Amino acid sequence: MWNVNGDELVIAGVRIPKQVVSAVMVVVAAVLGVVGALGIQAAVTAGFSNGSSSGDNSSQAGSSGSDSAPVRTVQLLYAGAFDLGAVARQDPALVTEFGGLSGIDSVGEGAGQRFIAISDDKGDFGPVRAYYVRQQSGNGDVSQFSVDGKLVFTRADGSEYAAAGEYIDAEEIRVLPNGNFLWTTEGRAKGSVVPPMLIESAPNGKEIRRIAVPAHHVPSGNGSYGVKDNEGPEAMAVIPGMDTAVTINEDALAQDRGRLARMTFYDLITGTAVKEFAVPVSIGRGIASVVADEEGVLYMLERGFNPVTKKNTASIYRLNTEGAQDVLDTSQLSGREPAVRKELVLQLPGHPDNVEGLAWSEGALLVVSDNNFNPQQRTLVHTLRRY
């Protein structure tokens, strides 16, 4: 058992200053390698951030936005990545159209767990679609996958969106308790404006309903109001047992001050927004995905691109809405509103590529990357082991 007391790490009653812990991490990195050290460092850093015990995984670390209750602290250890794009390229039918995976979610538990991953293709390589992906193994550190089918999303009458003249920029997808799919589209903020929205579709891909975003999210068309182009609801989670969906825009609304993205809660029974918070966005990054664990705690993926190194960077944060101000009725943020708190859980090592989607697997959190249909980029599935 170990815990944190102020700036000291206490192990079996022995107090170790924080500075000494940092020095020890250098030795750990040499023995275990960078990946092992990153996992341990994330756990220790979380302990210093919270100022509470991390040894029994029982500290309060997050909130879904409802009444806060003690939750089990989840820690993540990076295991590695699987190149799903390389597998897809072996199938002649997928060589051209496979890619752009911006959201992923589980559609079945147990051996051979199956997932659905939505593509953000805007009609350049095919219709609005998602791919079924099957986990081939989970016994090793890095899970392996295969492409296991395709689902085309259509309007309620069965017609394709593009054929009906509708602009769709799909981003996140979640499986609802009733088996339907809920997915987001960022809309378009330039030229002919298309508001962002949430769309519920049946298992066969046919649209069932649309959920509108709050009025202050609707773009004005001149860049002064609403979501910015390509920076709408990139992230979405469904809270277990609450009939609630949560979206987070990739970045701040045009009229808001400060780098505060809107985090909006929707009642899925009424199809309306019921509350909204502000989430700080790191400089040079955007919010790409959010997922809820079984206790309703939200984990957010934030990623960016370093123009100097030409590499992507990405981090996983645990969110805590306790004390955050409800800004649903605030059309323009001042930048001083009490915001959602972010707790770093893990920084993905190396060059993770353009990661965009999060999904829970058995004993792991999966992170999928969007190759932007660029042959220089990859469609990877990263495995973060949960402990």
C-alpha positions as CSV (number, residue, x, y, z in Angstrom):
1,M,0.0,0.0,0.0
2,W,1.2,3.5,-0.9
3,N,-0.3,6.9,-0.7
4,V,0.5,10.5,-1.1
5,N,0.8,13.0,1.7
6,G,1.4,16.5,0.4
7,D,4.7,16.5,-1.5
8,E,5.7,13.1,-0.1
9,L,5.2,9.5,-1.3
10,V,4.5,7.3,1.7
11,I,5.4,3.6,1.3
12,A,4.9,1.3,4.3
13,G,5.2,4.3,6.6
14,V,8.5,5.6,4.9
15,R,8.2,9.1,3.6
16,I,9.9,9.8,0.3
17,P,10.1,13.4,-1.0
18,K,8.5,14.1,-4.4
19,Q,11.9,15.2,-5.8
20,V,13.4,11.8,-4.9
21,V,10.5,10.0,-6.6
22,S,11.2,11.9,-9.8
23,A,14.9,10.8,-9.7
24,V,13.9,7.2,-9.1
25,M,11.7,7.3,-12.2
26,V,14.9,7.8,-14.3
27,V,16.2,4.5,-12.9
28,V,12.8,2.8,-13.5
29,A,12.9,4.0,-17.1
30,A,16.2,2.4,-17.6
31,V,15.1,-0.9,-16.1
32,L,11.6,-1.3,-17.4
33,G,11.8,0.8,-20.5
34,V,9.9,4.0,-21.3
35,V,6.5,2.4,-21.6
36,G,6.6,0.8,-18.2
37,A,7.9,4.0,-16.6
38,L,5.1,6.0,-18.2
39,G,2.5,3.8,-16.7
40,I,4.0,4.0,-13.2
41,Q,4.6,7.7,-13.5
42,A,1.0,8.3,-14.5
43,A,-0.2,6.5,-11.4
44,V,2.2,8.4,-9.1
45,T,1.4,11.8,-10.8
46,A,-2.3,11.2,-10.3
47,G,-1.6,10.5,-6.6
48,F,0.3,13.8,-6.2
49,S,-2.4,15.6,-8.1
50,N,-5.2,14.3,-5.9
51,G,-3.2,14.3,-2.7
52,S,-4.9,10.9,-1.8
53,S,-4.2,7.2,-1.8
54,S,-3.7,5.5,-5.1
55,G,-2.9,2.0,-3.7
56,D,-6.4,0.8,-3.2
57,N,-8.1,2.5,-6.3
58,S,-10.9,3.9,-4.1
59,S,-10.4,7.6,-4.3
60,Q,-13.0,9.9,-5.8
61,A,-11.6,10.8,-9.2
62,G,-14.4,11.7,-11.5
63,S,-18.0,12.5,-12.0
64,S,-20.5,12.0,-14.8
65,G,-22.2,15.3,-13.9
66,S,-24.7,13.8,-11.5
67,D,-24.4,13.8,-7.7
68,S,-20.7,12.8,-7.1
69,A,-20.0,9.5,-5.4
70,P,-16.7,7.7,-4.7
71,V,-15.6,5.9,-7.8
72,R,-12.8,3.4,-8.5
73,T,-9.7,5.1,-9.9
74,V,-8.8,3.6,-13.2
75,Q,-5.1,3.7,-14.3
76,L,-3.9,2.9,-17.8
77,L,-0.7,1.3,-19.1
78,Y,0.3,1.6,-22.8
79,A,0.7,-1.8,-24.3
80,G,1.2,-1.1,-28.0
81,A,-0.6,-0.6,-31.3
82,F,-2.0,-2.8,-34.1
83,D,-2.0,-1.6,-37.7
84,L,-5.6,-2.3,-38.8
85,G,-5.1,-0.4,-42.0
86,A,-2.4,-2.9,-43.1
87,V,-5.0,-5.7,-42.6
88,A,-7.7,-3.8,-44.5
89,R,-5.4,-3.2,-47.5
90,Q,-5.2,-7.0,-48.0
91,D,-8.9,-6.9,-49.0
92,P,-9.3,-5.5,-52.5
93,A,-12.8,-4.2,-51.6
94,L,-11.4,-2.1,-48.8
95,V,-8.1,-0.8,-50.4
96,T,-9.7,2.5,-51.5
97,E,-12.6,3.2,-49.1
98,F,-11.3,2.0,-45.7
99,G,-10.1,4.8,-43.4
100,G,-11.1,7.9,-41.7
101,L,-12.1,6.1,-38.5
102,S,-13.1,8.8,-36.1
103,G,-15.2,6.9,-33.5
104,I,-15.4,3.4,-32.2
105,D,-17.6,1.5,-29.7
106,S,-18.2,-2.1,-28.5
107,V,-21.2,-4.0,-29.9
108,G,-20.6,-7.3,-28.0
109,E,-18.7,-8.7,-25.1
110,G,-16.8,-12.0,-24.6
111,A,-14.3,-13.8,-26.8
112,G,-14.0,-12.3,-30.2
113,Q,-15.4,-8.9,-29.0
114,R,-16.9,-6.9,-31.8
115,F,-16.7,-3.2,-32.4
116,I,-18.2,-0.7,-34.8
117,A,-16.0,2.1,-36.1
118,I,-17.5,5.1,-38.0
119,S,-15.7,6.8,-40.9
120,D,-15.6,10.6,-41.3
121,D,-15.5,10.3,-45.1
122,K,-17.6,13.2,-46.5
123,G,-18.5,11.3,-49.6
124,D,-15.2,11.3,-51.4
125,F,-14.7,7.5,-51.1
126,G,-18.1,6.2,-50.3
127,P,-21.4,6.8,-48.5
128,V,-21.8,7.6,-44.8
129,R,-20.6,4.3,-43.2
130,A,-19.1,2.4,-40.4
131,Y,-17.1,-0.8,-40.2
132,Y,-17.4,-3.8,-37.9
133,V,-14.1,-4.7,-36.4
134,R,-13.5,-8.0,-34.5
135,Q,-10.9,-8.4,-31.8
136,Q,-9.0,-11.6,-32.7
137,S,-7.1,-11.9,-29.5
138,G,-6.8,-10.3,-26.1
139,N,-4.5,-12.5,-24.2
140,G,-1.4,-10.7,-25.1
141,D,-0.5,-7.1,-24.3
142,V,-1.6,-5.8,-27.7
143,S,-5.0,-6.8,-29.1
144,Q,-5.2,-7.8,-32.8
145,F,-8.2,-7.0,-35.0
146,S,-9.8,-7.8,-38.4
147,V,-12.4,-6.0,-40.5
148,D,-15.7,-7.9,-40.1
149,G,-18.3,-6.1,-42.3
150,K,-19.7,-2.7,-43.2
151,L,-22.8,-0.7,-42.3
152,V,-24.1,2.1,-44.5
153,F,-26.1,4.8,-42.7
154,T,-29.1,6.2,-44.6
155,R,-32.0,8.5,-44.2
156,A,-35.3,7.1,-42.8
157,D,-36.5,6.3,-46.3
158,G,-33.4,4.3,-47.1
159,S,-31.8,6.9,-49.4
160,E,-28.2,7.8,-48.9
161,Y,-27.4,11.2,-47.4
162,A,-25.3,12.5,-50.3
163,A,-27.9,11.4,-52.9
164,A,-30.4,13.6,-51.0
165,G,-28.0,16.5,-51.0
166,E,-27.3,16.3,-47.3
167,Y,-23.8,17.1,-46.0
168,I,-22.6,14.7,-43.3
169,D,-19.3,14.8,-41.4
170,A,-19.6,11.8,-39.0
171,E,-17.3,11.8,-36.0
172,E,-18.3,9.8,-32.9
173,I,-20.5,6.7,-32.5
174,R,-22.0,5.0,-29.5
175,V,-24.2,1.9,-29.1
176,L,-27.4,2.6,-27.1
177,P,-28.9,0.1,-24.6
178,N,-31.7,-0.6,-27.1
179,G,-29.2,-1.7,-29.7
180,N,-29.5,1.5,-31.9
181,F,-26.5,3.6,-32.9
182,L,-26.1,7.2,-31.8
183,W,-23.6,9.2,-33.8
184,T,-22.6,12.8,-34.3
185,T,-22.0,15.0,-37.3
186,E,-20.0,18.2,-37.0
187,G,-22.0,20.0,-39.7
188,R,-20.4,22.8,-41.8
189,A,-19.7,26.3,-40.6
190,K,-18.5,27.8,-43.9
191,G,-20.5,28.5,-47.1
192,S,-23.8,26.8,-46.9
193,V,-24.2,26.3,-43.2
194,V,-25.2,22.9,-41.8
195,P,-25.7,22.7,-38.0
196,P,-24.1,19.9,-36.0
197,M,-26.5,17.2,-34.7
198,L,-26.8,13.9,-33.1
199,I,-28.4,11.1,-35.2
200,E,-30.0,7.9,-33.9
201,S,-30.0,5.0,-36.4
202,A,-31.4,1.5,-36.3
203,P,-29.1,-1.5,-36.4
204,N,-29.7,-1.7,-40.2
205,G,-28.4,1.9,-40.6
206,K,-31.7,3.7,-41.2
207,E,-32.2,7.0,-39.4
208,I,-34.7,7.1,-36.6
209,R,-34.4,10.7,-35.3
210,R,-32.2,13.7,-35.0
211,I,-31.3,15.6,-31.9
212,A,-30.5,19.3,-32.4
213,V,-27.7,21.1,-30.6
214,P,-28.3,24.2,-28.5
215,A,-28.9,27.4,-30.6
216,H,-25.6,29.0,-29.6
217,H,-23.8,26.1,-31.2
218,V,-25.4,26.7,-34.7
219,P,-22.8,28.5,-36.9
220,S,-23.5,31.9,-38.3
221,G,-21.7,31.3,-41.5
222,N,-19.3,34.2,-41.1
223,G,-17.2,32.7,-38.4
224,S,-18.4,34.9,-35.6
225,Y,-20.9,32.6,-33.8
226,G,-21.4,28.9,-33.2
227,V,-19.1,26.0,-33.8
228,K,-16.0,26.7,-36.0
229,D,-15.6,24.7,-39.2
230,N,-14.5,21.2,-38.5
231,E,-14.5,21.8,-34.7
232,G,-18.0,20.7,-33.7
233,P,-19.1,17.7,-31.5
234,E,-16.1,15.5,-32.2
235,A,-16.6,13.6,-28.9
236,M,-19.6,11.8,-27.5
237,A,-20.3,9.4,-24.6
238,V,-23.4,7.6,-23.3
239,I,-23.7,7.5,-19.5
240,P,-24.7,4.0,-18.4
241,G,-28.2,3.7,-16.9
242,M,-29.0,7.4,-17.2
243,D,-30.5,7.9,-20.7
244,T,-27.9,10.6,-21.1
245,A,-25.5,11.4,-23.9
246,V,-22.6,13.8,-23.5
247,T,-20.9,15.6,-26.4
248,I,-17.8,17.8,-26.3
249,N,-16.9,20.1,-29.1
250,E,-13.3,19.9,-30.5
251,D,-12.6,23.5,-29.5
252,A,-14.3,26.6,-28.3
253,L,-17.3,28.2,-30.0
254,A,-16.5,31.2,-32.1
255,Q,-18.1,33.7,-29.7
256,D,-16.6,32.2,-26.5
257,R,-13.5,33.7,-24.8
258,G,-10.7,31.5,-23.8
259,R,-10.0,27.9,-24.9
260,L,-13.1,26.4,-23.3
261,A,-15.0,23.7,-25.3
262,R,-18.6,23.2,-24.6
263,M,-19.6,19.9,-22.9
264,T,-23.3,19.3,-23.4
265,F,-25.6,16.8,-21.7
266,Y,-28.6,15.5,-23.6
267,D,-31.7,13.8,-22.2
268,L,-32.2,10.9,-24.7
269,I,-35.8,10.5,-23.7
270,T,-36.8,14.0,-24.7
271,G,-34.0,14.6,-27.2
272,T,-33.0,17.9,-25.6
273,A,-30.0,19.5,-24.0
274,V,-30.3,19.7,-20.3
275,K,-27.0,21.1,-19.0
276,E,-23.7,22.2,-20.3
277,F,-20.2,22.8,-18.9
278,A,-16.9,24.3,-20.1
279,V,-13.8,22.1,-20.6
280,P,-10.3,23.6,-20.9
281,V,-8.5,22.7,-24.2
282,S,-4.8,22.6,-24.1
283,I,-2.8,24.9,-26.5
284,G,-2.2,23.3,-29.8
285,R,-4.6,20.5,-29.2
286,G,-8.3,19.6,-29.8
287,I,-10.7,17.3,-28.1
288,A,-11.2,14.1,-30.1
289,S,-13.3,11.6,-28.1
290,V,-14.9,11.0,-24.7
291,V,-16.1,7.7,-23.2
292,A,-17.8,6.7,-20.0
293,D,-16.8,3.8,-17.8
294,E,-19.3,1.5,-16.1
295,E,-19.6,3.9,-13.2
296,G,-20.3,6.9,-15.4
297,V,-16.8,8.5,-15.1
298,L,-15.7,10.3,-18.3
299,Y,-12.4,9.8,-20.0
300,M,-11.4,12.3,-22.6
301,L,-8.9,12.1,-25.5
302,E,-7.1,15.2,-26.4
303,R,-4.7,15.3,-29.4
304,G,-2.6,17.6,-31.5
305,F,0.1,17.9,-34.1
306,N,3.6,19.2,-33.5
307,P,4.7,21.0,-36.7
308,V,8.3,20.9,-35.7
309,T,8.6,17.2,-35.1
310,K,5.8,16.4,-37.6
311,K,4.4,14.0,-35.1
312,N,1.0,13.7,-33.2
313,T,0.7,14.0,-29.5
314,A,-2.2,12.7,-27.4
315,S,-3.3,12.3,-23.8
316,I,-6.1,10.7,-21.9
317,Y,-7.7,12.7,-19.1
318,R,-10.3,11.8,-16.4
319,L,-13.0,14.5,-16.1
320,N,-14.6,15.8,-13.0
321,T,-17.6,18.1,-13.3
322,E,-18.0,18.8,-9.6
323,G,-18.1,22.5,-9.0
324,A,-18.3,23.4,-12.7
325,Q,-20.8,26.0,-13.7
326,D,-23.8,25.1,-15.9
327,V,-23.5,27.4,-18.9
328,L,-26.4,26.0,-21.0
329,D,-28.1,29.4,-20.8
330,T,-24.9,31.3,-21.4
331,S,-24.6,32.1,-25.1
332,Q,-21.1,33.6,-24.8
333,L,-18.5,32.5,-22.3
334,S,-16.3,35.1,-20.6
335,G,-13.5,32.6,-20.0
336,R,-13.9,33.0,-16.2
337,E,-16.6,30.4,-15.6
338,P,-15.7,27.5,-13.2
339,A,-14.8,24.7,-15.6
340,V,-14.6,20.9,-15.6
341,R,-11.4,19.6,-14.1
342,K,-9.0,17.5,-16.1
343,E,-6.8,14.8,-14.5
344,L,-4.0,13.4,-16.6
345,V,-4.2,9.6,-16.7
346,L,-1.8,8.7,-19.6
347,Q,0.2,10.4,-22.3
348,L,0.5,8.2,-25.4
349,P,4.2,7.6,-26.2
350,G,5.9,8.2,-29.5
351,H,3.9,9.1,-32.6
352,P,0.4,7.6,-32.0
353,D,-0.8,9.1,-35.3
354,N,-4.1,11.1,-35.6
355,V,-6.0,9.3,-32.8
356,E,-9.7,10.2,-32.7
357,G,-11.8,7.4,-31.0
358,L,-12.0,5.7,-27.6
359,A,-13.8,2.5,-26.6
360,W,-13.6,0.1,-23.7
361,S,-12.6,-3.5,-24.4
362,E,-12.2,-6.3,-21.8
363,G,-9.5,-5.0,-19.5
364,A,-8.4,-2.3,-21.8
365,L,-9.2,1.1,-23.4
366,L,-8.8,1.1,-27.1
367,V,-7.7,4.2,-29.1
368,V,-8.3,4.3,-32.9
369,S,-6.5,6.6,-35.3
370,D,-7.9,8.4,-38.4
371,N,-5.6,8.1,-41.4
372,N,-7.4,11.0,-43.2
373,F,-7.2,8.7,-46.3
374,N,-3.6,9.7,-46.5
375,P,-1.1,7.0,-47.5
376,Q,1.4,8.6,-45.2
377,Q,-0.8,8.0,-42.2
378,R,-2.0,4.8,-40.5
379,T,-5.2,3.4,-39.1
380,L,-3.9,2.1,-35.7
381,V,-5.7,0.6,-32.8
382,H,-3.8,1.3,-29.6
383,T,-4.3,-0.9,-26.5
384,L,-4.1,0.7,-23.1
385,R,-4.3,-1.9,-20.4
386,R,-6.5,-1.1,-17.5
387,Y,-5.6,-1.8,-13.9
